Amino acid sequence: MDFKYDVIVIGAGHAGCEAAAAAANLGSKTCLITMDMNKIGQMSCNPAVGGIAKGQIVREIDALGGYMGLVTDKTAIQFRMLNRSKGPAMWSPRAQCDRGKFIWAWREVLENLPNLHIWQDTVEELLVENGEVTGLVTCWGVTFHAKCIVLTAGTFLNGLMHIGHKMLPGGRCAEPASYHLTESITRHGITAGRMKTGTPVRIDGKSVHFDLMDTQDGENDFHRFSFISEPRHLKQLQCWTCFTNEEVHATLRKGLADSPLFNGQIKSIGPRYCPSIETKIVTFPDKPQHQLFLEPEGETTRELYLNGFSSSLPMEIQLEALKKIPCFKDLVVYRPGYAIEYDYFDPTQLKHTLESKVVKNLFFAGQVNGTTGYEEAGGQGIIAGINAHLNCHGGEPFVLGRDEAYIGVLIDDLVTKGVDEPYRMFTSRAEYRILLRQDDADMRLTERAYQLGLVKEDRYAIFQKKREAIDHLVDFVNNFSVKADKINDALESLGTARLTHGCKLVDLISRPQITIENIAPHIAAFQAELDKIEDRKEEIIEAAEIRIKYKGYIDRERTIADKIHRLETIRIKGRFDYANLQSLSTEARQKLVKIDPETLAQASRIPGVSPSDINVLLVLLGR
């Protein structure tokens, strides 16, 4: 071992794993340094991947040749497509995973990648010469040399955990924090700050009265995270739901004086969109109950995760409050919830490649950039890994636009707007969310990843075959004519109006009652076209149908995008009473009142003011 590498990645969380894999797969000699090889890809909070907008990011990572989707599918114990009641731009996949198997699936991927070495150690110091990173030194005194370094240290930098008045250094429960590295970075002019996150109590399933809870089943259709995964093979499990009540809230209020969030012990900012249970009862004092989700940690373990009950209250208060919920009256836990404070670095000091503007060849990805969430971390990680490789070997920077990917929206928000609280992706943050659907991530990104060299020939062949099948199906529908007398009985049986004259098949499929699959049996030529599809038939039909049905919405979204470019000339200072504009989100009202922007463009750049909020203001200005 010569300890000389093209790319070194510090931290083996979700950002670090994707960064290391991308750099190695592109051909860089890469080293991934982690404090504990048994915690590679550890899910520090909920053992789940995806969710609103997050699921789209995972599909984008997969389309780019990353591994989060593949690992998730391999270890999923429940899968659901969220937001099915809304349009396909809002559909978001989510999977509950086996926490332990997730770690080992990631480790199996990384250990078998050519060009990638793993080193177990703690990094204490970066080596910088003439404004350019050259290597690092670990706590064991090992000096590494590198052309590029990617920092993905998560919550470990000067991590401090809180339960009531008790404070304990650590990056995660039972894991040490990383010291000195922040100071090694900030001495070069990079700005650091502190943020806070939290995690709920872990419950022993033997003590739960499941008969007093509602069940939440998963789905087992063709949907998966990766475009190339095989069907899920682990046992699929239930989740459960219950609610807090007034007795629970009264108990929690009793402990507020000892809450680190309210007694001044925690001084950093936490995520407002994923608040602790004590924050919920303070922010919404009139709400009589809050929904909780009890979710399995694995295929065989009894350990359960209580989603919606993040807390740093004293342990005895947490337990006393939970026992006021009927299903937890005999509660036994493995450990209480806790909060954690950690260092992050100002992302406005980064380029869109995630390279530092201050120190050349130093990249940042994940929670160190002020984000929260495995998916946001993974999306940053793959972009940082790609660009670290390109810095080593030459090539144009790889940057995704806001109209190309949620990952592009995420990174542009970070480097343009910065953060004043942990950043989480929502569909509302994207101006072009109808264009950034979960079903077409491969159509948007796989070609670019293939040109880069990250997607290989075998996968590209699968992608091409799928793309050709979708295009052929859409072309057929647009050009095939249907006669009224041949189809009217079928239309009536499907609950839609009869035709008075012939039309193109596309006009029928555009009707809400009609789908490709329910109309095809009544049109022999169309059914024959569907029968020709050999692989991924359901996936191809869904993608084609979305393109057909939502063409008008896509065109309208492009018009809205044109309006956004003209916002610099629209002055709004003094024209709105933001506090009383109920059509704006609560967060937007608060931020707009505080900042009182001069123009609509300035408003659009305020963190927390989403594109949909800007559209509301545009409508009001039109009035």
KESESE-274262 format. One line per 4 residues: number of its first residue (from 1); their letters; for each residue x, y, z of C-alpha. Coordinates in pm, 1 decimal. Example, Ala and Ser with C-alpha at 12.3 -4.5 7.8 and 13.67 -1.06 7.14 Angstrom:
2
1) AS) 1230.0 -450.0 780.0 | 1367.0 -106.0 714.0
This chain:
623
1) MDFK) 0.0 0.0 0.0 | 138.9 338.0 -99.8 | -143.3 554.9 42.7 | -148.7 763.3 -276.3
5) YDVI) -482.9 801.2 -449.7 | -664.8 1000.2 -712.8 | -974.0 1043.8 -492.9 | -1018.4 993.9 -117.9
9) VIGA) -1368.4 999.9 31.2 | -1399.8 1073.4 403.7 | -1705.0 904.2 555.3 | -1898.9 597.8 439.8
13) GHAG) -2254.8 718.7 482.3 | -2495.0 757.2 192.9 | -2302.0 1043.9 32.9 | -1964.8 878.1 82.3
17) CEAA) -2071.8 542.4 -59.3 | -2209.1 698.2 -378.7 | -1908.8 931.4 -416.5 | -1655.5 651.4 -377.2
21) AAAA) -1843.3 417.3 -609.7 | -1879.3 682.6 -880.7 | -1512.2 785.0 -873.8 | -1395.4 422.5 -876.0
25) NLGS) -1631.3 316.6 -1155.4 | -1507.8 605.1 -1368.8 | -1151.1 479.6 -1327.2 | -1001.2 683.2 -1043.6
29) KTCL) -788.5 504.9 -785.7 | -1014.0 567.1 -487.4 | -1000.9 517.2 -110.8 | -1302.8 531.1 119.7
33) ITMD) -1209.8 609.6 481.0 | -1463.1 517.0 750.0 | -1454.1 504.5 1128.5 | -1632.8 166.3 1131.6
37) MNKI) -1656.2 -76.2 839.2 | -1954.6 -240.5 1009.0 | -2154.4 82.1 973.0 | -2108.4 147.7 601.1
41) GQMS) -2432.0 298.1 468.3 | -2577.0 307.9 818.8 | -2930.4 443.5 837.3 | -2884.8 671.1 1136.5
45) CNPA) -3252.8 749.3 1174.9 | -3539.4 570.6 1002.2 | -3442.4 255.0 808.7 | -3639.8 378.5 507.9
49) VGGI) -3546.9 521.0 170.2 | -3753.0 752.1 -47.9 | -4066.4 950.6 19.8 | -4199.7 1275.2 -122.0
53) AKGQ) -3937.6 1408.9 -370.2 | -3674.9 1191.1 -200.8 | -3791.8 888.5 -396.8 | -3737.5 1080.7 -719.3
57) IVRE) -3378.7 1155.5 -612.0 | -3308.7 786.4 -554.3 | -3437.3 700.6 -901.5 | -3211.2 974.5 -1041.0
61) IDAL) -2911.3 829.4 -856.3 | -2997.5 492.8 -1007.9 | -3039.0 640.5 -1356.2 | -2690.0 790.3 -1322.6
65) GGYM) -2540.2 450.3 -1239.2 | -2543.2 482.7 -859.0 | -2632.7 211.1 -611.6 | -2882.7 343.2 -356.1
69) GLVT) -3180.7 213.4 -554.4 | -3026.8 -130.1 -608.3 | -2934.3 -166.9 -239.7 | -3279.6 -48.9 -132.3
73) DKTA) -3461.1 -295.8 -356.1 | -3238.9 -578.9 -236.2 | -3314.5 -506.5 131.7 | -3673.1 -373.3 116.4
77) IQFR) -3926.4 -518.2 359.4 | -4210.8 -288.0 253.5 | -4261.5 -77.1 -58.6 | -4526.4 185.1 -129.7
81) MLNR) -4584.3 447.3 -396.0 | -4689.1 760.8 -209.1 | -4926.7 1027.3 -343.3 | -5111.0 796.7 -582.0
85) SKGP) -5423.6 1012.4 -538.7 | -5236.4 1299.7 -705.7 | -5084.7 1335.4 -1050.5 | -4775.0 1137.3 -1154.1
89) AMWS) -4545.5 1435.6 -1091.3 | -4618.1 1379.6 -722.6 | -4586.5 999.2 -714.8 | -4296.4 914.0 -487.4
93) PRAQ) -4161.7 565.4 -410.2 | -4073.3 476.9 -50.2 | -3934.0 155.9 97.2 | -3882.2 34.7 451.2
97) CDRG) -3552.7 -157.3 462.0 | -3380.4 -411.9 680.7 | -3125.5 -191.2 853.4 | -2861.6 -459.9 899.7
101) KFIW) -2896.5 -611.0 553.2 | -2877.0 -261.7 400.6 | -2530.2 -213.5 552.3 | -2402.6 -548.3 430.1
105) AWRE) -2549.9 -502.8 82.1 | -2362.2 -171.8 50.5 | -2045.6 -326.4 184.9 | -2070.7 -610.4 -68.7
109) VLEN) -2100.8 -353.7 -349.7 | -1803.7 -145.4 -236.9 | -1567.3 -430.8 -150.5 | -1607.1 -575.3 -499.6
113) LPNL) -1554.8 -256.9 -700.7 | -1228.8 -236.6 -895.8 | -1019.3 71.2 -813.9 | -1173.1 109.0 -464.9
117) HIWQ) -996.3 48.8 -132.4 | -1153.4 85.8 212.8 | -956.4 209.0 515.0 | -1091.2 206.3 873.2
121) DTVE) -965.6 511.9 1060.3 | -1059.6 865.2 1168.8 | -938.8 1165.6 971.7 | -799.4 1445.3 1188.4
125) ELLV) -636.7 1691.0 948.2 | -648.2 1799.7 585.6 | -322.2 1882.3 411.8 | -344.4 2196.6 199.2
129) ENGE) -67.7 2361.7 -1.0 | -105.1 2687.8 -194.3 | -483.0 2674.7 -167.1 | -507.8 2317.6 -296.7
133) VTGL) -580.6 2002.0 -97.6 | -300.8 1744.5 -120.2 | -387.4 1479.9 136.8 | -484.4 1407.5 495.6
137) VTCW) -360.3 1265.1 824.3 | -555.6 1014.3 1036.1 | -570.2 960.3 1411.1 | -338.4 659.2 1365.8
141) GVTF) -80.0 890.8 1215.5 | -117.6 763.4 858.4 | -56.6 1024.2 588.2 | -258.0 985.6 269.4
145) HAKC) -189.8 1176.3 -51.4 | -467.9 1255.6 -295.8 | -543.6 1466.1 -600.4 | -900.0 1523.2 -474.4
149) IVLT) -1078.0 1472.3 -142.5 | -1453.2 1442.4 -87.7 | -1572.8 1517.7 265.9 | -1894.2 1335.5 364.1
153) AGTF) -1868.2 1325.3 743.1 | -2241.6 1349.5 820.0 | -2322.2 1436.5 1182.3 | -1983.5 1327.7 1318.6
157) LNGL) -1796.5 1659.0 1313.5 | -1791.5 1767.7 1680.6 | -2115.9 1576.2 1728.8 | -2295.1 1627.9 2061.8
161) MHIG) -2599.5 1421.5 2164.9 | -2874.2 1541.2 2401.8 | -3129.5 1356.6 2618.7 | -3277.0 1599.7 2871.0
165) HKML) -2992.9 1767.3 3061.5 | -2760.1 1481.7 2970.9 | -2505.8 1564.5 2696.7 | -2274.1 1308.9 2542.3
169) PGGR) -2017.5 1353.7 2262.7 | -2084.4 1131.6 1961.3 | -2165.9 1117.2 1592.8 | -2443.4 862.4 1647.3
173) CAEP) -2563.9 666.3 1948.9 | -2270.7 454.8 2075.5 | -2033.5 596.1 1811.4 | -1759.3 855.6 1873.2
177) ASYH) -1756.6 1202.5 1722.8 | -1481.3 1330.6 1496.3 | -1270.4 1611.4 1642.5 | -1011.8 1851.8 1496.7
181) LTES) -1121.2 1804.9 1132.8 | -1356.9 2104.6 1134.9 | -1081.5 2327.7 1268.2 | -842.6 2188.6 1006.8
185) ITRH) -1089.1 2300.2 737.8 | -1200.5 2638.5 874.0 | -843.4 2762.9 915.6 | -832.6 2786.2 535.2
189) GITA) -1123.5 3031.6 522.0 | -1417.4 2791.0 488.4 | -1712.7 2893.5 707.1 | -1869.2 2643.9 947.1
193) GRMK) -2188.7 2648.0 1152.3 | -2394.8 2419.1 1376.4 | -2715.5 2232.3 1305.1 | -2934.2 1990.8 1496.2
197) TGTP) -3133.1 1682.4 1411.2 | -3300.3 1411.0 1615.9 | -3426.1 1055.7 1618.3 | -3709.9 871.8 1797.9
201) VRID) -3724.1 602.6 2060.8 | -3661.9 240.9 1950.8 | -3929.7 1.7 2077.5 | -3929.2 -368.6 2170.7
205) GKSV) -4206.3 -522.8 1961.1 | -4283.5 -779.9 2232.3 | -4430.8 -500.0 2445.4 | -4666.1 -352.6 2182.3
209) HFDL) -5041.3 -419.4 2164.4 | -5069.3 -436.5 1786.3 | -5440.6 -515.1 1808.4 | -5493.7 -156.0 1926.0
213) MDTQ) -5325.4 -10.5 1614.9 | -5427.1 29.5 1252.1 | -5221.5 -162.0 998.0 | -5050.8 -12.4 695.8
217) DGEN) -4974.5 -265.1 422.7 | -4722.4 -227.6 144.3 | -4756.4 -285.4 -229.1 | -4603.7 -559.5 -438.3
221) DFHR) -4651.9 -451.8 -799.3 | -4381.9 -387.7 -1061.3 | -4257.0 -62.6 -906.1 | -3906.9 -61.8 -762.2
225) FSFI) -3636.3 196.9 -704.7 | -3383.8 74.8 -956.6 | -3463.4 53.5 -1325.4 | -3264.6 -272.0 -1340.7
229) SEPR) -3353.9 -446.9 -1011.0 | -3499.1 -793.6 -984.7 | -3822.0 -840.0 -782.4 | -3791.3 -789.6 -406.3
233) HLKQ) -3705.0 -1113.6 -230.8 | -3721.6 -1035.3 142.3 | -4041.2 -1101.7 337.7 | -4273.1 -801.5 304.3
237) LQCW) -4395.9 -668.6 639.5 | -4667.9 -443.6 778.1 | -4633.1 -104.1 939.9 | -4881.0 30.6 1196.2
241) TCFT) -5030.5 366.7 1291.4 | -5164.3 522.7 1610.1 | -5218.8 870.4 1755.8 | -5105.8 1072.3 2052.0
245) NEEV) -5373.3 1220.3 2278.2 | -5426.6 1500.5 2530.5 | -5281.0 1293.5 2816.0 | -4965.1 1238.9 2614.0
249) HATL) -4939.5 1610.4 2541.6 | -4991.0 1703.4 2906.5 | -4705.8 1473.8 3006.7 | -4478.5 1615.4 2739.4
253) RKGL) -4554.5 1973.5 2849.8 | -4453.5 1875.3 3201.7 | -4104.2 1801.9 3071.2 | -4054.0 2112.9 2856.8
257) ADSP) -3850.0 2289.1 3125.3 | -3594.8 2009.5 3093.4 | -3606.5 1999.8 2711.9 | -3273.4 2090.7 2548.0
261) LFNG) -3475.4 2256.4 2272.3 | -3647.9 2499.9 2508.5 | -3408.4 2553.6 2799.3 | -3125.1 2698.8 2587.2
265) QIKS) -2906.9 2387.4 2594.8 | -2939.0 2339.8 2215.7 | -2849.0 2658.2 2032.0 | -2842.7 2532.3 1672.9
269) IGPR) -3128.8 2512.5 1423.1 | -3323.0 2193.3 1358.4 | -3546.5 2091.5 1065.1 | -3883.9 2266.4 1088.0
273) YCPS) -4050.4 2017.2 850.5 | -3958.4 1715.8 1066.6 | -4010.8 1857.0 1416.3 | -3970.5 1678.8 1744.5
277) IETK) -4286.3 1580.7 1929.3 | -4222.0 1854.0 2187.4 | -4196.8 2112.4 1909.4 | -4526.5 1989.1 1763.5
281) IVTF) -4719.8 2041.0 2086.4 | -4572.5 2390.8 2129.4 | -4624.0 2495.7 1765.4 | -4973.5 2343.1 1741.8
285) PDKP) -5113.6 2377.4 2096.8 | -5476.4 2331.4 1984.9 | -5417.8 2006.9 1796.1 | -5556.9 1721.1 2008.5
289) QHQL) -5352.4 1444.1 1846.3 | -5058.4 1369.8 1617.6 | -5025.9 1059.3 1401.7 | -4741.1 817.7 1470.1
293) FLEP) -4610.1 538.7 1245.7 | -4459.3 223.2 1394.6 | -4217.9 67.4 1146.4 | -4004.1 -249.3 1152.6
297) EGET) -3624.4 -220.0 1164.2 | -3567.2 -548.9 987.2 | -3702.7 -874.6 852.5 | -3644.4 -1073.8 1171.6
301) TREL) -3568.9 -825.0 1452.2 | -3821.5 -716.6 1715.4 | -3684.6 -362.1 1711.4 | -3935.5 -102.1 1591.5
305) YLNG) -3898.3 262.0 1491.7 | -4163.1 514.5 1606.1 | -4184.8 764.0 1320.4 | -4326.2 1099.3 1433.7
309) FSSS) -4195.7 1087.0 1790.2 | -3846.9 1236.8 1758.2 | -3752.0 1378.4 2096.7 | -3468.9 1493.6 2320.6
313) LPME) -3684.4 1517.5 2632.7 | -3563.8 1337.2 2945.8 | -3595.2 961.6 2907.9 | -3853.0 925.5 3186.1
317) IQLE) -4078.3 1186.3 3022.4 | -4058.9 1010.7 2685.7 | -4157.8 677.8 2841.5 | -4431.0 821.6 3064.1
321) ALKK) -4588.8 1002.8 2769.2 | -4579.6 701.6 2538.1 | -4745.8 478.3 2796.9 | -5051.8 706.9 2779.4
325) IPCF) -5113.3 568.5 2428.2 | -5321.3 247.2 2463.2 | -5107.6 34.0 2229.9 | -4795.2 128.7 2433.8
329) KDLV) -4939.7 83.7 2782.4 | -4685.1 -193.1 2857.0 | -4404.6 -29.0 2663.4 | -4044.2 -153.3 2676.6
333) VYRP) -3780.1 29.5 2473.1 | -3427.3 -41.8 2353.7 | -3321.7 321.8 2381.9 | -3483.9 665.6 2408.1
337) GYAI) -3488.6 929.5 2139.1 | -3212.4 1189.0 2134.4 | -3106.4 1505.4 1952.2 | -2764.4 1565.1 1802.9
341) EYDY) -2578.4 1885.3 1715.9 | -2303.1 1879.2 1454.5 | -2088.3 2101.4 1232.1 | -2171.9 2187.5 873.5
345) FDPT) -2008.3 2413.4 615.4 | -2167.8 2702.2 427.2 | -2268.6 2555.5 87.6 | -2263.4 2897.4 -81.6
349) QLKH) -1883.9 2855.7 -77.0 | -1920.1 2566.8 -322.9 | -1936.9 2549.0 -701.0 | -2221.6 2357.3 -864.1
353) TLES) -1978.4 2065.3 -894.7 | -1963.8 2068.4 -509.8 | -1596.6 2164.3 -521.0 | -1494.0 2431.6 -271.5
357) KVVK) -1440.7 2781.9 -411.3 | -1185.1 2835.2 -134.7 | -970.8 2518.4 -144.7 | -912.7 2362.2 -484.9
361) NLFF) -994.7 1990.4 -532.9 | -1179.2 1971.3 -199.6 | -1542.4 1857.7 -238.2 | -1825.7 1851.3 15.1
365) AGQV) -2133.7 1627.9 1.9 | -2418.0 1531.4 234.4 | -2508.9 1669.6 574.5 | -2184.7 1867.1 592.0
369) NGTT) -2352.4 2094.7 334.6 | -2648.1 2162.7 561.9 | -2886.8 1903.8 419.4 | -3075.6 1626.0 591.1
373) GYEE) -3184.0 1290.1 454.7 | -3012.6 985.5 306.9 | -3143.1 1062.7 -40.1 | -3022.0 1423.1 -50.5
377) AGGQ) -2683.4 1297.2 69.5 | -2664.3 1024.2 -193.7 | -2755.2 1267.1 -471.1 | -2478.4 1505.6 -368.8
381) GIIA) -2235.4 1217.7 -323.9 | -2262.4 1087.0 -678.5 | -2216.9 1438.2 -824.6 | -1914.7 1505.7 -600.9
385) GINA) -1759.9 1168.9 -689.1 | -1806.1 1227.3 -1061.5 | -1651.9 1573.7 -1049.1 | -1364.4 1465.4 -825.3
389) HLNC) -1276.7 1207.5 -1091.5 | -1306.0 1470.8 -1365.5 | -1074.9 1703.3 -1174.9 | -816.1 1425.1 -1163.1
393) HGGE) -838.9 1315.6 -1524.4 | -980.8 1608.6 -1718.8 | -1319.4 1670.2 -1870.0 | -1599.4 1923.5 -1849.5
397) PFVL) -1765.7 1968.4 -1508.6 | -2073.4 1749.9 -1464.1 | -2365.2 1967.4 -1349.0 | -2737.4 1891.2 -1358.5
401) GRDE) -2982.7 2173.1 -1431.6 | -3300.5 2249.2 -1240.0 | -3498.3 2121.5 -1537.7 | -3299.7 1796.0 -1552.9
405) AYIG) -3319.3 1652.4 -1203.0 | -3419.8 1706.0 -843.1 | -3049.3 1661.9 -773.9 | -2994.8 1971.7 -987.8
409) VLID) -3255.8 2164.1 -788.8 | -3098.9 2049.7 -462.0 | -2746.4 2155.0 -548.6 | -2852.3 2483.3 -709.1
413) DLVT) -3053.6 2571.4 -398.3 | -2757.1 2492.9 -173.8 | -2492.5 2686.9 -360.7 | -2719.5 2978.3 -462.8
417) KGVD) -2937.3 3031.7 -157.3 | -2740.9 2866.5 120.3 | -2915.4 2723.5 425.2 | -3040.5 2861.5 753.2
421) EPYR) -3189.0 2528.4 862.8 | -3134.0 2166.2 754.6 | -3238.2 2142.8 388.6 | -3485.1 1878.8 282.2
425) MFTS) -3612.0 1825.4 -70.2 | -3982.0 1872.0 -148.9 | -4160.3 1851.8 -482.9 | -4259.3 2217.2 -430.6
429) RAEY) -3894.0 2324.6 -451.3 | -3880.9 2228.4 -820.2 | -4021.8 2463.6 -1083.0 | -4035.9 2179.2 -1333.4
433) RILL) -4167.5 1893.3 -1123.3 | -4395.7 1767.8 -1400.7 | -4078.0 1716.9 -1601.9 | -3893.5 1555.9 -1308.3
437) RQDD) -4115.7 1255.8 -1242.7 | -4000.4 934.5 -1080.9 | -4103.0 728.3 -1384.4 | -3874.7 904.9 -1633.8
441) ADMR) -3551.7 956.0 -1439.1 | -3370.4 715.8 -1670.8 | -3503.1 898.2 -1977.5 | -3361.6 1222.2 -1838.4
445) LTER) -3025.5 1107.4 -1708.2 | -2903.6 768.0 -1830.3 | -2786.6 901.5 -2166.9 | -2573.4 1164.2 -1989.8
449) AYQL) -2430.1 903.2 -1752.9 | -2349.4 674.9 -2048.2 | -2164.6 954.7 -2229.2 | -1970.7 1015.0 -1907.1
453) GLVK) -1879.9 645.3 -1877.3 | -2063.3 577.0 -1553.5 | -2337.6 369.1 -1717.1 | -2187.1 70.9 -1897.9
457) EDRY) -2289.3 -98.1 -2222.2 | -2508.9 -369.1 -2070.4 | -2723.3 -121.7 -1880.3 | -2732.2 121.3 -2170.8
461) AIFQ) -2869.3 -152.8 -2396.5 | -3156.0 -211.4 -2152.1 | -3225.0 162.1 -2144.5 | -3224.1 195.1 -2523.9
465) KKRE) -3465.0 -94.0 -2563.4 | -3703.0 63.8 -2310.7 | -3680.1 409.0 -2471.8 | -3751.5 268.6 -2816.0
469) AIDH) -4052.4 75.0 -2683.8 | -4201.2 386.3 -2519.2 | -4144.3 601.5 -2827.9 | -4300.3 336.9 -3053.2
473) LVDF) -4605.6 307.0 -2828.1 | -4658.8 684.2 -2814.2 | -4618.7 713.9 -3191.9 | -4871.4 435.5 -3249.0
477) VNNF) -5127.7 600.5 -3021.9 | -5079.3 939.3 -3188.0 | -5129.2 800.7 -3538.1 | -5385.8 519.0 -3502.0
481) SVKA) -5742.7 611.6 -3594.8 | -6044.3 468.8 -3411.7 | -6389.6 438.2 -3568.6 | -6687.0 532.4 -3353.9
485) DKIN) -6905.5 231.0 -3437.4 | -6618.6 -7.0 -3349.9 | -6544.3 138.0 -3005.3 | -6861.4 299.5 -2865.3
489) DALE) -6987.9 -5.5 -2676.8 | -6649.4 -40.0 -2509.3 | -6642.2 329.3 -2418.9 | -6983.6 303.5 -2259.8
493) SLGT) -6875.6 -1.1 -2058.1 | -6575.3 196.1 -1932.2 | -6794.5 480.1 -1809.9 | -6704.4 742.4 -2067.9
497) ARLT) -6896.8 920.0 -2344.6 | -6958.8 759.3 -2681.8 | -6801.3 901.4 -2997.1 | -7004.7 1081.5 -3263.3
501) HGCK) -6725.6 1038.0 -3517.0 | -6385.3 874.2 -3545.4 | -6076.2 1007.4 -3368.4 | -5713.2 931.1 -3297.2
505) LVDL) -5644.0 679.2 -3022.2 | -5451.3 946.8 -2830.7 | -5777.5 1139.4 -2782.1 | -5937.1 840.5 -2611.3
509) ISRP) -5640.5 766.6 -2384.1 | -5638.7 1132.7 -2276.9 | -5976.1 1074.0 -2110.7 | -5953.4 1017.8 -1732.6
513) QITI) -6161.0 697.0 -1745.9 | -5944.0 539.0 -2013.5 | -5607.8 371.7 -1970.4 | -5389.0 191.0 -2217.9
517) ENIA) -5459.6 -140.0 -2048.5 | -5840.1 -109.4 -2030.1 | -5886.4 13.1 -2390.1 | -5636.5 -221.2 -2559.0
521) PHIA) -5852.8 -538.4 -2537.3 | -6116.4 -358.6 -2746.7 | -5872.2 -260.9 -3023.8 | -5705.0 -566.3 -3174.9
525) AFQA) -5422.1 -378.9 -3349.0 | -5336.5 -192.3 -3030.1 | -5338.9 -509.7 -2820.8 | -5106.9 -667.9 -3074.3
529) ELDK) -4861.0 -379.1 -3027.7 | -4866.5 -428.2 -2650.5 | -4812.2 -801.8 -2689.0 | -4487.9 -732.1 -2875.2
533) IEDR) -4333.3 -578.8 -2560.5 | -4116.6 -850.5 -2406.9 | -3945.8 -694.3 -2105.2 | -4064.4 -440.4 -1844.4
537) KEEI) -4405.3 -424.0 -2005.9 | -4590.3 -258.7 -1715.8 | -4313.5 -0.7 -1669.7 | -4316.6 88.9 -2038.8
541) IEAA) -4695.1 116.9 -2054.4 | -4702.6 342.4 -1746.9 | -4431.7 572.0 -1884.9 | -4603.0 599.2 -2224.2
545) EIRI) -4942.2 668.8 -2070.4 | -4807.1 948.3 -1850.5 | -4647.3 1114.8 -2153.0 | -4976.6 1093.2 -2341.0
549) KYKG) -5213.4 1205.5 -2066.3 | -5003.7 1491.4 -1929.0 | -4875.6 1653.1 -2247.4 | -5087.7 1962.9 -2186.6
553) YIDR) -4958.5 2004.2 -1833.4 | -4600.1 1974.9 -1954.4 | -4657.8 2248.9 -2213.2 | -4815.1 2472.4 -1950.1
557) ERTI) -4519.0 2416.3 -1717.9 | -4282.5 2538.8 -1985.0 | -4485.6 2862.0 -2003.8 | -4455.0 2908.6 -1628.5
561) ADKI) -4080.7 2852.3 -1654.6 | -4057.7 3139.4 -1902.0 | -4231.0 3368.1 -1651.5 | -3976.2 3284.6 -1383.4
565) HRLE) -3699.8 3434.9 -1598.0 | -3876.7 3774.1 -1600.9 | -3904.6 3811.6 -1225.8 | -3613.8 4051.6 -1189.6
569) TIRI) -3825.8 4339.4 -1321.4 | -4126.6 4280.2 -1095.8 | -4111.0 4493.8 -779.7 | -4319.8 4370.3 -486.9
573) KGRF) -4189.7 4558.9 -180.9 | -4484.1 4704.5 10.0 | -4746.4 4541.9 -214.1 | -4844.9 4242.1 0.2
577) DYAN) -4953.2 4170.2 356.0 | -4772.9 3832.8 359.2 | -4891.0 3730.4 706.9 | -5251.4 3715.8 583.5
581) LQSL) -5188.8 3540.3 250.0 | -5321.4 3196.4 345.2 | -5250.6 3062.1 -4.5 | -4878.8 3079.8 75.0
585) STEA) -4711.6 2809.7 282.3 | -4658.4 2888.7 651.7 | -4282.5 2887.8 600.2 | -4306.0 3128.6 305.3
589) RQKL) -4522.3 3373.9 501.2 | -4271.1 3377.0 786.7 | -3969.9 3428.2 560.7 | -4135.1 3695.8 343.1
593) VKID) -4246.3 3895.8 646.9 | -3893.8 3881.0 788.0 | -3704.3 3974.7 470.2 | -3961.3 4187.0 280.2
597) PETL) -3791.1 4139.1 -58.6 | -3761.8 4416.7 -317.5 | -3845.7 4203.4 -622.7 | -4012.8 3877.5 -705.3
601) AQAS) -3675.1 3741.3 -813.6 | -3529.9 3814.4 -471.4 | -3829.3 3643.5 -312.8 | -3771.2 3337.0 -529.5
605) RIPG) -3419.2 3298.8 -391.4 | -3520.5 3307.0 -24.9 | -3477.5 2962.8 135.6 | -3819.8 2825.0 217.6
609) VSPS) -4006.3 3023.0 -52.2 | -4094.5 2759.3 -310.0 | -4170.8 2798.0 -681.2 | -4537.9 2731.9 -603.6
613) DINV) -4534.8 3027.1 -359.1 | -4390.3 3248.7 -635.0 | -4667.6 3135.0 -868.1 | -4923.5 3240.5 -605.1
617) LLVL) -4769.5 3589.6 -597.1 | -4772.2 3603.4 -977.9 | -5143.6 3523.5 -979.5 | -5215.3 3791.8 -718.0
621) LGR) -5012.9 4045.1 -916.9 | -5221.1 3958.9 -1222.1 | -5535.2 4039.0 -1026.6
